[in-house]
Amino acid sequence: MKAVNIKLSLAENVKYFVNIANKYPYDLDLRVGRHVVDGKSILGIFSLDLSKPITLEVYADHCDDLMEELKPFIIG
């Protein structure tokens, strides 16, 4: 499993993130505090507090292709 912090501050960013995430076969979750949603669900993501950093958890060990494409959203 890989975990990184991301920032999705604009609605366009959420749409772009979901489009990228859905191109890959990996299971991924987004976590803010105790709330966890499917990282491929646009409605789930909009239910999170997007003003805070979001933890992206990818349930795969070799997901460098996905991480490379998500670089614009990764913080820290």
PDB file of N, CA, C and O in Angstrom:
ATOM      1  N   MET A   1       0.841  -1.180   0.000  1.00  0.00           N
ATOM      2  CA  MET A   1       0.000   0.000   0.000  1.00  0.00           C
ATOM      3  C   MET A   1       0.885   1.243   0.000  1.00  0.00           C
ATOM      4  O   MET A   1       1.924   1.279   0.660  1.00  0.00           O
ATOM      5  N   LYS A   2       0.464   2.253  -0.744  1.00  0.00           N
ATOM      6  CA  LYS A   2       1.144   3.541  -0.771  1.00  0.00           C
ATOM      7  C   LYS A   2       0.184   4.596  -0.277  1.00  0.00           C
ATOM      8  O   LYS A   2      -1.007   4.549  -0.586  1.00  0.00           O
ATOM      9  N   ALA A   3       0.693   5.559   0.495  1.00  0.00           N
ATOM     10  CA  ALA A   3      -0.135   6.660   0.988  1.00  0.00           C
ATOM     11  C   ALA A   3       0.613   7.975   0.793  1.00  0.00           C
ATOM     12  O   ALA A   3       1.790   8.095   1.134  1.00  0.00           O
ATOM     13  N   VAL A   4      -0.094   8.956   0.238  1.00  0.00           N
ATOM     14  CA  VAL A   4       0.457  10.299   0.049  1.00  0.00           C
ATOM     15  C   VAL A   4      -0.643  11.315   0.359  1.00  0.00           C
ATOM     16  O   VAL A   4      -1.831  10.997   0.305  1.00  0.00           O
ATOM     17  N   ASN A   5      -0.234  12.527   0.679  1.00  0.00           N
ATOM     18  CA  ASN A   5      -1.192  13.606   0.886  1.00  0.00           C
ATOM     19  C   ASN A   5      -1.394  14.352  -0.417  1.00  0.00           C
ATOM     20  O   ASN A   5      -0.444  14.624  -1.151  1.00  0.00           O
ATOM     21  N   ILE A   6      -2.662  14.684  -0.695  1.00  0.00           N
ATOM     22  CA  ILE A   6      -2.990  15.423  -1.908  1.00  0.00           C
ATOM     23  C   ILE A   6      -3.876  16.604  -1.559  1.00  0.00           C
ATOM     24  O   ILE A   6      -4.423  16.683  -0.458  1.00  0.00           O
ATOM     25  N   LYS A   7      -4.011  17.514  -2.501  1.00  0.00           N
ATOM     26  CA  LYS A   7      -4.886  18.675  -2.346  1.00  0.00           C
ATOM     27  C   LYS A   7      -5.773  18.761  -3.580  1.00  0.00           C
ATOM     28  O   LYS A   7      -5.282  18.786  -4.708  1.00  0.00           O
ATOM     29  N   LEU A   8      -7.088  18.806  -3.358  1.00  0.00           N
ATOM     30  CA  LEU A   8      -8.071  18.958  -4.433  1.00  0.00           C
ATOM     31  C   LEU A   8      -8.928  20.176  -4.102  1.00  0.00           C
ATOM     32  O   LEU A   8     -10.002  20.042  -3.516  1.00  0.00           O
ATOM     33  N   SER A   9      -8.457  21.354  -4.474  1.00  0.00           N
ATOM     34  CA  SER A   9      -9.130  22.576  -4.038  1.00  0.00           C
ATOM     35  C   SER A   9     -10.227  23.051  -4.973  1.00  0.00           C
ATOM     36  O   SER A   9     -11.115  23.784  -4.536  1.00  0.00           O
ATOM     37  N   LEU A  10     -10.202  22.666  -6.233  1.00  0.00           N
ATOM     38  CA  LEU A  10     -11.192  23.130  -7.201  1.00  0.00           C
ATOM     39  C   LEU A  10     -12.010  21.963  -7.750  1.00  0.00           C
ATOM     40  O   LEU A  10     -11.535  20.828  -7.790  1.00  0.00           O
ATOM     41  N   ALA A  11     -13.231  22.248  -8.168  1.00  0.00           N
ATOM     42  CA  ALA A  11     -14.092  21.207  -8.744  1.00  0.00           C
ATOM     43  C   ALA A  11     -13.447  20.595  -9.988  1.00  0.00           C
ATOM     44  O   ALA A  11     -13.573  19.394 -10.224  1.00  0.00           O
ATOM     45  N   GLU A  12     -12.756  21.416 -10.782  1.00  0.00           N
ATOM     46  CA  GLU A  12     -12.082  20.897 -11.977  1.00  0.00           C
ATOM     47  C   GLU A  12     -10.993  19.910 -11.590  1.00  0.00           C
ATOM     48  O   GLU A  12     -10.770  18.922 -12.290  1.00  0.00           O
ATOM     49  N   ASN A  13     -10.307  20.175 -10.466  1.00  0.00           N
ATOM     50  CA  ASN A  13      -9.268  19.259  -9.988  1.00  0.00           C
ATOM     51  C   ASN A  13      -9.860  17.908  -9.622  1.00  0.00           C
ATOM     52  O   ASN A  13      -9.266  16.869  -9.912  1.00  0.00           O
ATOM     53  N   VAL A  14     -11.032  17.917  -8.984  1.00  0.00           N
ATOM     54  CA  VAL A  14     -11.688  16.659  -8.588  1.00  0.00           C
ATOM     55  C   VAL A  14     -12.045  15.859  -9.837  1.00  0.00           C
ATOM     56  O   VAL A  14     -11.803  14.653  -9.892  1.00  0.00           O
ATOM     57  N   LYS A  15     -12.612  16.515 -10.825  1.00  0.00           N
ATOM     58  CA  LYS A  15     -12.992  15.828 -12.066  1.00  0.00           C
ATOM     59  C   LYS A  15     -11.765  15.228 -12.751  1.00  0.00           C
ATOM     60  O   LYS A  15     -11.799  14.081 -13.198  1.00  0.00           O
ATOM     61  N   TYR A  16     -10.693  15.997 -12.831  1.00  0.00           N
ATOM     62  CA  TYR A  16      -9.457  15.535 -13.454  1.00  0.00           C
ATOM     63  C   TYR A  16      -8.862  14.361 -12.678  1.00  0.00           C
ATOM     64  O   TYR A  16      -8.410  13.386 -13.279  1.00  0.00           O
ATOM     65  N   PHE A  17      -8.861  14.449 -11.342  1.00  0.00           N
ATOM     66  CA  PHE A  17      -8.345  13.383 -10.484  1.00  0.00           C
ATOM     67  C   PHE A  17      -9.125  12.088 -10.722  1.00  0.00           C
ATOM     68  O   PHE A  17      -8.524  11.027 -10.888  1.00  0.00           O
ATOM     69  N   VAL A  18     -10.450  12.166 -10.740  1.00  0.00           N
ATOM     70  CA  VAL A  18     -11.288  10.969 -10.920  1.00  0.00           C
ATOM     71  C   VAL A  18     -11.060  10.361 -12.300  1.00  0.00           C
ATOM     72  O   VAL A  18     -11.018   9.138 -12.433  1.00  0.00           O
ATOM     73  N   ASN A  19     -10.913  11.195 -13.326  1.00  0.00           N
ATOM     74  CA  ASN A  19     -10.643  10.670 -14.670  1.00  0.00           C
ATOM     75  C   ASN A  19      -9.334   9.895 -14.702  1.00  0.00           C
ATOM     76  O   ASN A  19      -9.256   8.831 -15.315  1.00  0.00           O
ATOM     77  N   ILE A  20      -8.304  10.425 -14.042  1.00  0.00           N
ATOM     78  CA  ILE A  20      -7.019   9.721 -13.976  1.00  0.00           C
ATOM     79  C   ILE A  20      -7.168   8.421 -13.189  1.00  0.00           C
ATOM     80  O   ILE A  20      -6.725   7.368 -13.646  1.00  0.00           O
ATOM     81  N   ALA A  21      -7.783   8.486 -12.019  1.00  0.00           N
ATOM     82  CA  ALA A  21      -7.922   7.318 -11.140  1.00  0.00           C
ATOM     83  C   ALA A  21      -8.666   6.174 -11.824  1.00  0.00           C
ATOM     84  O   ALA A  21      -8.336   5.005 -11.622  1.00  0.00           O
ATOM     85  N   ASN A  22      -9.664   6.509 -12.627  1.00  0.00           N
ATOM     86  CA  ASN A  22     -10.464   5.469 -13.282  1.00  0.00           C
ATOM     87  C   ASN A  22      -9.753   4.797 -14.447  1.00  0.00           C
ATOM     88  O   ASN A  22     -10.241   3.788 -14.957  1.00  0.00           O
ATOM     89  N   LYS A  23      -8.622   5.324 -14.880  1.00  0.00           N
ATOM     90  CA  LYS A  23      -7.852   4.687 -15.953  1.00  0.00           C
ATOM     91  C   LYS A  23      -7.028   3.512 -15.442  1.00  0.00           C
ATOM     92  O   LYS A  23      -6.528   2.717 -16.239  1.00  0.00           O
ATOM     93  N   TYR A  24      -6.878   3.390 -14.126  1.00  0.00           N
ATOM     94  CA  TYR A  24      -5.997   2.383 -13.537  1.00  0.00           C
ATOM     95  C   TYR A  24      -6.808   1.345 -12.756  1.00  0.00           C
ATOM     96  O   TYR A  24      -7.882   1.657 -12.240  1.00  0.00           O
ATOM     97  N   PRO A  25      -6.294   0.108 -12.669  1.00  0.00           N
ATOM     98  CA  PRO A  25      -7.041  -0.964 -11.998  1.00  0.00           C
ATOM     99  C   PRO A  25      -6.897  -0.971 -10.476  1.00  0.00           C
ATOM    100  O   PRO A  25      -7.473  -1.832  -9.812  1.00  0.00           O
ATOM    101  N   TYR A  26      -6.142  -0.031  -9.914  1.00  0.00           N
ATOM    102  CA  TYR A  26      -5.865  -0.050  -8.482  1.00  0.00           C
ATOM    103  C   TYR A  26      -7.073   0.405  -7.669  1.00  0.00           C
ATOM    104  O   TYR A  26      -7.837   1.273  -8.090  1.00  0.00           O
ATOM    105  N   ASP A  27      -7.225  -0.208  -6.485  1.00  0.00           N
ATOM    106  CA  ASP A  27      -8.217   0.268  -5.523  1.00  0.00           C
ATOM    107  C   ASP A  27      -7.588   1.418  -4.763  1.00  0.00           C
ATOM    108  O   ASP A  27      -6.443   1.324  -4.320  1.00  0.00           O
ATOM    109  N   LEU A  28      -8.342   2.518  -4.609  1.00  0.00           N
ATOM    110  CA  LEU A  28      -7.813   3.628  -3.841  1.00  0.00           C
ATOM    111  C   LEU A  28      -8.902   4.297  -3.027  1.00  0.00           C
ATOM    112  O   LEU A  28     -10.058   4.394  -3.439  1.00  0.00           O
ATOM    113  N   ASP A  29      -8.487   4.756  -1.851  1.00  0.00           N
ATOM    114  CA  ASP A  29      -9.378   5.462  -0.937  1.00  0.00           C
ATOM    115  C   ASP A  29      -8.822   6.844  -0.664  1.00  0.00           C
ATOM    116  O   ASP A  29      -7.615   7.075  -0.743  1.00  0.00           O
ATOM    117  N   LEU A  30      -9.727   7.763  -0.339  1.00  0.00           N
ATOM    118  CA  LEU A  30      -9.337   9.089   0.111  1.00  0.00           C
ATOM    119  C   LEU A  30      -9.836   9.240   1.538  1.00  0.00           C
ATOM    120  O   LEU A  30     -10.974   8.889   1.849  1.00  0.00           O
ATOM    121  N   ARG A  31      -8.972   9.768   2.405  1.00  0.00           N
ATOM    122  CA  ARG A  31      -9.282   9.867   3.824  1.00  0.00           C
ATOM    123  C   ARG A  31      -9.044  11.293   4.308  1.00  0.00           C
ATOM    124  O   ARG A  31      -7.985  11.877   4.078  1.00  0.00           O
ATOM    125  N   VAL A  32     -10.055  11.841   4.987  1.00  0.00           N
ATOM    126  CA  VAL A  32      -9.923  13.122   5.692  1.00  0.00           C
ATOM    127  C   VAL A  32     -10.453  12.875   7.097  1.00  0.00           C
ATOM    128  O   VAL A  32     -11.653  12.687   7.293  1.00  0.00           O
ATOM    129  N   GLY A  33      -9.540  12.878   8.083  1.00  0.00           N
ATOM    130  CA  GLY A  33      -9.952  12.555   9.449  1.00  0.00           C
ATOM    131  C   GLY A  33     -10.438  11.128   9.508  1.00  0.00           C
ATOM    132  O   GLY A  33      -9.718  10.200   9.142  1.00  0.00           O
ATOM    133  N   ARG A  34     -11.670  10.952   9.974  1.00  0.00           N
ATOM    134  CA  ARG A  34     -12.218   9.595  10.068  1.00  0.00           C
ATOM    135  C   ARG A  34     -13.124   9.232   8.893  1.00  0.00           C
ATOM    136  O   ARG A  34     -13.687   8.138   8.854  1.00  0.00           O
ATOM    137  N   HIS A  35     -13.262  10.149   7.937  1.00  0.00           N
ATOM    138  CA  HIS A  35     -14.102   9.908   6.759  1.00  0.00           C
ATOM    139  C   HIS A  35     -13.265   9.309   5.636  1.00  0.00           C
ATOM    140  O   HIS A  35     -12.213   9.838   5.279  1.00  0.00           O
ATOM    141  N   VAL A  36     -13.748   8.194   5.084  1.00  0.00           N
ATOM    142  CA  VAL A  36     -13.049   7.497   4.003  1.00  0.00           C
ATOM    143  C   VAL A  36     -14.036   7.288   2.859  1.00  0.00           C
ATOM    144  O   VAL A  36     -15.161   6.834   3.067  1.00  0.00           O
ATOM    145  N   VAL A  37     -13.589   7.631   1.628  1.00  0.00           N
ATOM    146  CA  VAL A  37     -14.431   7.423   0.447  1.00  0.00           C
ATOM    147  C   VAL A  37     -13.616   6.749  -0.647  1.00  0.00           C
ATOM    148  O   VAL A  37     -12.386   6.765  -0.627  1.00  0.00           O
ATOM    149  N   ASP A  38     -14.321   6.162  -1.595  1.00  0.00           N
ATOM    150  CA  ASP A  38     -13.694   5.550  -2.765  1.00  0.00           C
ATOM    151  C   ASP A  38     -13.056   6.657  -3.605  1.00  0.00           C
ATOM    152  O   ASP A  38     -13.723   7.630  -3.956  1.00  0.00           O
ATOM    153  N   GLY A  39     -11.789   6.516  -3.924  1.00  0.00           N
ATOM    154  CA  GLY A  39     -11.074   7.531  -4.686  1.00  0.00           C
ATOM    155  C   GLY A  39     -11.505   7.645  -6.130  1.00  0.00           C
ATOM    156  O   GLY A  39     -11.050   8.548  -6.832  1.00  0.00           O
ATOM    157  N   LYS A  40     -12.371   6.757  -6.599  1.00  0.00           N
ATOM    158  CA  LYS A  40     -12.863   6.820  -7.972  1.00  0.00           C
ATOM    159  C   LYS A  40     -14.282   7.359  -8.040  1.00  0.00           C
ATOM    160  O   LYS A  40     -14.888   7.387  -9.111  1.00  0.00           O
ATOM    161  N   SER A  41     -14.814   7.787  -6.901  1.00  0.00           N
ATOM    162  CA  SER A  41     -16.192   8.281  -6.825  1.00  0.00           C
ATOM    163  C   SER A  41     -16.211   9.800  -6.705  1.00  0.00           C
ATOM    164  O   SER A  41     -15.786  10.361  -5.695  1.00  0.00           O
ATOM    165  N   ILE A  42     -16.702  10.450  -7.738  1.00  0.00           N
ATOM    166  CA  ILE A  42     -16.730  11.911  -7.721  1.00  0.00           C
ATOM    167  C   ILE A  42     -17.665  12.429  -6.627  1.00  0.00           C
ATOM    168  O   ILE A  42     -17.361  13.428  -5.974  1.00  0.00           O
ATOM    169  N   LEU A  43     -18.790  11.761  -6.428  1.00  0.00           N
ATOM    170  CA  LEU A  43     -19.719  12.180  -5.368  1.00  0.00           C
ATOM    171  C   LEU A  43     -19.119  11.956  -3.987  1.00  0.00           C
ATOM    172  O   LEU A  43     -19.294  12.774  -3.083  1.00  0.00           O
ATOM    173  N   GLY A  44     -18.414  10.849  -3.832  1.00  0.00           N
ATOM    174  CA  GLY A  44     -17.755  10.585  -2.556  1.00  0.00           C
ATOM    175  C   GLY A  44     -16.724  11.642  -2.229  1.00  0.00           C
ATOM    176  O   GLY A  44     -16.632  12.096  -1.088  1.00  0.00           O
ATOM    177  N   ILE A  45     -15.947  12.036  -3.223  1.00  0.00           N
ATOM    178  CA  ILE A  45     -14.912  13.046  -3.002  1.00  0.00           C
ATOM    179  C   ILE A  45     -15.531  14.381  -2.619  1.00  0.00           C
ATOM    180  O   ILE A  45     -15.012  15.075  -1.745  1.00  0.00           O
ATOM    181  N   PHE A  46     -16.631  14.749  -3.259  1.00  0.00           N
ATOM    182  CA  PHE A  46     -17.274  16.021  -2.929  1.00  0.00           C
ATOM    183  C   PHE A  46     -17.914  16.001  -1.542  1.00  0.00           C
ATOM    184  O   PHE A  46     -18.268  17.056  -1.017  1.00  0.00           O
ATOM    185  N   SER A  47     -18.066  14.826  -0.941  1.00  0.00           N
ATOM    186  CA  SER A  47     -18.613  14.761   0.416  1.00  0.00           C
ATOM    187  C   SER A  47     -17.539  15.036   1.468  1.00  0.00           C
ATOM    188  O   SER A  47     -17.852  15.201   2.647  1.00  0.00           O
ATOM    189  N   LEU A  48     -16.268  15.087   1.040  1.00  0.00           N
ATOM    190  CA  LEU A  48     -15.161  15.362   1.958  1.00  0.00           C
ATOM    191  C   LEU A  48     -14.964  16.867   2.136  1.00  0.00           C
ATOM    192  O   LEU A  48     -15.433  17.667   1.327  1.00  0.00           O
ATOM    193  N   ASP A  49     -14.270  17.235   3.196  1.00  0.00           N
ATOM    194  CA  ASP A  49     -13.871  18.627   3.409  1.00  0.00           C
ATOM    195  C   ASP A  49     -12.618  18.872   2.572  1.00  0.00           C
ATOM    196  O   ASP A  49     -11.512  18.518   2.979  1.00  0.00           O
ATOM    197  N   LEU A  50     -12.799  19.476   1.406  1.00  0.00           N
ATOM    198  CA  LEU A  50     -11.692  19.648   0.467  1.00  0.00           C
ATOM    199  C   LEU A  50     -10.753  20.783   0.842  1.00  0.00           C
ATOM    200  O   LEU A  50      -9.744  21.000   0.169  1.00  0.00           O
ATOM    201  N   SER A  51     -11.071  21.508   1.907  1.00  0.00           N
ATOM    202  CA  SER A  51     -10.175  22.582   2.339  1.00  0.00           C
ATOM    203  C   SER A  51      -8.998  22.034   3.136  1.00  0.00           C
ATOM    204  O   SER A  51      -8.024  22.746   3.380  1.00  0.00           O
ATOM    205  N   LYS A  52      -9.086  20.779   3.539  1.00  0.00           N
ATOM    206  CA  LYS A  52      -8.011  20.136   4.309  1.00  0.00           C
ATOM    207  C   LYS A  52      -7.217  19.197   3.409  1.00  0.00           C
ATOM    208  O   LYS A  52      -7.721  18.749   2.378  1.00  0.00           O
ATOM    209  N   PRO A  53      -5.970  18.895   3.797  1.00  0.00           N
ATOM    210  CA  PRO A  53      -5.207  17.897   3.030  1.00  0.00           C
ATOM    211  C   PRO A  53      -5.910  16.535   3.092  1.00  0.00           C
ATOM    212  O   PRO A  53      -6.500  16.170   4.109  1.00  0.00           O
ATOM    213  N   ILE A  54      -5.833  15.815   2.009  1.00  0.00           N
ATOM    214  CA  ILE A  54      -6.499  14.524   1.870  1.00  0.00           C
ATOM    215  C   ILE A  54      -5.425  13.454   1.752  1.00  0.00           C
ATOM    216  O   ILE A  54      -4.446  13.634   1.028  1.00  0.00           O
ATOM    217  N   THR A  55      -5.599  12.347   2.455  1.00  0.00           N
ATOM    218  CA  THR A  55      -4.665  11.229   2.338  1.00  0.00           C
ATOM    219  C   THR A  55      -5.179  10.270   1.278  1.00  0.00           C
ATOM    220  O   THR A  55      -6.285   9.740   1.386  1.00  0.00           O
ATOM    221  N   LEU A  56      -4.364  10.054   0.253  1.00  0.00           N
ATOM    222  CA  LEU A  56      -4.674   9.096  -0.801  1.00  0.00           C
ATOM    223  C   LEU A  56      -3.998   7.787  -0.444  1.00  0.00           C
ATOM    224  O   LEU A  56      -2.785   7.747  -0.239  1.00  0.00           O
ATOM    225  N   GLU A  57      -4.776   6.713  -0.368  1.00  0.00           N
ATOM    226  CA  GLU A  57      -4.243   5.381  -0.082  1.00  0.00           C
ATOM    227  C   GLU A  57      -4.481   4.490  -1.290  1.00  0.00           C
ATOM    228  O   GLU A  57      -5.624   4.239  -1.672  1.00  0.00           O
ATOM    229  N   VAL A  58      -3.395   4.013  -1.890  1.00  0.00           N
ATOM    230  CA  VAL A  58      -3.481   3.131  -3.053  1.00  0.00           C
ATOM    231  C   VAL A  58      -3.111   1.735  -2.594  1.00  0.00           C
ATOM    232  O   VAL A  58      -2.040   1.529  -2.022  1.00  0.00           O
ATOM    233  N   TYR A  59      -3.992   0.774  -2.841  1.00  0.00           N
ATOM    234  CA  TYR A  59      -3.783  -0.598  -2.376  1.00  0.00           C
ATOM    235  C   TYR A  59      -3.058  -1.426  -3.431  1.00  0.00           C
ATOM    236  O   TYR A  59      -3.578  -2.411  -3.955  1.00  0.00           O
ATOM    237  N   ALA A  60      -1.832  -0.985  -3.723  1.00  0.00           N
ATOM    238  CA  ALA A  60      -0.948  -1.697  -4.650  1.00  0.00           C
ATOM    239  C   ALA A  60       0.478  -1.272  -4.327  1.00  0.00           C
ATOM    240  O   ALA A  60       0.718  -0.139  -3.910  1.00  0.00           O
ATOM    241  N   ASP A  61       1.413  -2.181  -4.522  1.00  0.00           N
ATOM    242  CA  ASP A  61       2.807  -1.861  -4.230  1.00  0.00           C
ATOM    243  C   ASP A  61       3.503  -1.201  -5.416  1.00  0.00           C
ATOM    244  O   ASP A  61       4.406  -0.385  -5.231  1.00  0.00           O
ATOM    245  N   HIS A  62       3.092  -1.544  -6.617  1.00  0.00           N
ATOM    246  CA  HIS A  62       3.755  -1.030  -7.819  1.00  0.00           C
ATOM    247  C   HIS A  62       2.766  -0.168  -8.605  1.00  0.00           C
ATOM    248  O   HIS A  62       2.184  -0.609  -9.596  1.00  0.00           O
ATOM    249  N   CYS A  63       2.591   1.061  -8.144  1.00  0.00           N
ATOM    250  CA  CYS A  63       1.632   1.967  -8.777  1.00  0.00           C
ATOM    251  C   CYS A  63       2.317   3.270  -9.189  1.00  0.00           C
ATOM    252  O   CYS A  63       1.711   4.340  -9.142  1.00  0.00           O
ATOM    253  N   ASP A  64       3.579   3.170  -9.590  1.00  0.00           N
ATOM    254  CA  ASP A  64       4.347   4.356  -9.951  1.00  0.00           C
ATOM    255  C   ASP A  64       3.745   5.092 -11.143  1.00  0.00           C
ATOM    256  O   ASP A  64       3.859   6.315 -11.235  1.00  0.00           O
ATOM    257  N   ASP A  65       3.102   4.357 -12.063  1.00  0.00           N
ATOM    258  CA  ASP A  65       2.472   4.991 -13.212  1.00  0.00           C
ATOM    259  C   ASP A  65       1.344   5.926 -12.770  1.00  0.00           C
ATOM    260  O   ASP A  65       1.221   7.040 -13.280  1.00  0.00           O
ATOM    261  N   LEU A  66       0.529   5.473 -11.829  1.00  0.00           N
ATOM    262  CA  LEU A  66      -0.551   6.307 -11.293  1.00  0.00           C
ATOM    263  C   LEU A  66       0.024   7.497 -10.529  1.00  0.00           C
ATOM    264  O   LEU A  66      -0.437   8.625 -10.707  1.00  0.00           O
ATOM    265  N   MET A  67       1.018   7.260  -9.688  1.00  0.00           N
ATOM    266  CA  MET A  67       1.607   8.340  -8.888  1.00  0.00           C
ATOM    267  C   MET A  67       2.230   9.418  -9.775  1.00  0.00           C
ATOM    268  O   MET A  67       2.165  10.607  -9.462  1.00  0.00           O
ATOM    269  N   GLU A  68       2.822   8.996 -10.866  1.00  0.00           N
ATOM    270  CA  GLU A  68       3.430   9.965 -11.787  1.00  0.00           C
ATOM    271  C   GLU A  68       2.361  10.882 -12.384  1.00  0.00           C
ATOM    272  O   GLU A  68       2.570  12.088 -12.512  1.00  0.00           O
ATOM    273  N   GLU A  69       1.226  10.305 -12.744  1.00  0.00           N
ATOM    274  CA  GLU A  69       0.163  11.104 -13.345  1.00  0.00           C
ATOM    275  C   GLU A  69      -0.534  12.005 -12.319  1.00  0.00           C
ATOM    276  O   GLU A  69      -1.083  13.049 -12.673  1.00  0.00           O
ATOM    277  N   LEU A  70      -0.509  11.595 -11.054  1.00  0.00           N
ATOM    278  CA  LEU A  70      -1.163  12.378 -10.003  1.00  0.00           C
ATOM    279  C   LEU A  70      -0.229  13.414  -9.349  1.00  0.00           C
ATOM    280  O   LEU A  70      -0.628  14.083  -8.396  1.00  0.00           O
ATOM    281  N   LYS A  71       0.997  13.549  -9.847  1.00  0.00           N
ATOM    282  CA  LYS A  71       1.971  14.477  -9.260  1.00  0.00           C
ATOM    283  C   LYS A  71       1.446  15.899  -9.045  1.00  0.00           C
ATOM    284  O   LYS A  71       1.783  16.509  -8.030  1.00  0.00           O
ATOM    285  N   PRO A  72       0.639  16.452  -9.952  1.00  0.00           N
ATOM    286  CA  PRO A  72       0.163  17.839  -9.721  1.00  0.00           C
ATOM    287  C   PRO A  72      -0.660  17.996  -8.441  1.00  0.00           C
ATOM    288  O   PRO A  72      -0.785  19.108  -7.927  1.00  0.00           O
ATOM    289  N   PHE A  73      -1.217  16.913  -7.923  1.00  0.00           N
ATOM    290  CA  PHE A  73      -2.064  16.994  -6.735  1.00  0.00           C
ATOM    291  C   PHE A  73      -1.324  16.665  -5.444  1.00  0.00           C
ATOM    292  O   PHE A  73      -1.816  16.985  -4.362  1.00  0.00           O
ATOM    293  N   ILE A  74      -0.161  16.038  -5.528  1.00  0.00           N
ATOM    294  CA  ILE A  74       0.572  15.576  -4.356  1.00  0.00           C
ATOM    295  C   ILE A  74       1.242  16.757  -3.660  1.00  0.00           C
ATOM    296  O   ILE A  74       1.887  17.590  -4.297  1.00  0.00           O
ATOM    297  N   ILE A  75       1.074  16.808  -2.345  1.00  0.00           N
ATOM    298  CA  ILE A  75       1.719  17.856  -1.539  1.00  0.00           C
ATOM    299  C   ILE A  75       2.681  17.213  -0.567  1.00  0.00           C
ATOM    300  O   ILE A  75       2.536  16.041  -0.220  1.00  0.00           O
ATOM    301  N   GLY A  76       3.662  17.979  -0.129  1.00  0.00           N
ATOM    302  CA  GLY A  76       4.599  17.499   0.887  1.00  0.00           C
ATOM    303  C   GLY A  76       5.594  16.543   0.436  1.00  0.00           C
ATOM    304  O   GLY A  76       6.419  16.091   1.230  1.00  0.00           O
TER     305      GLY A  76
END
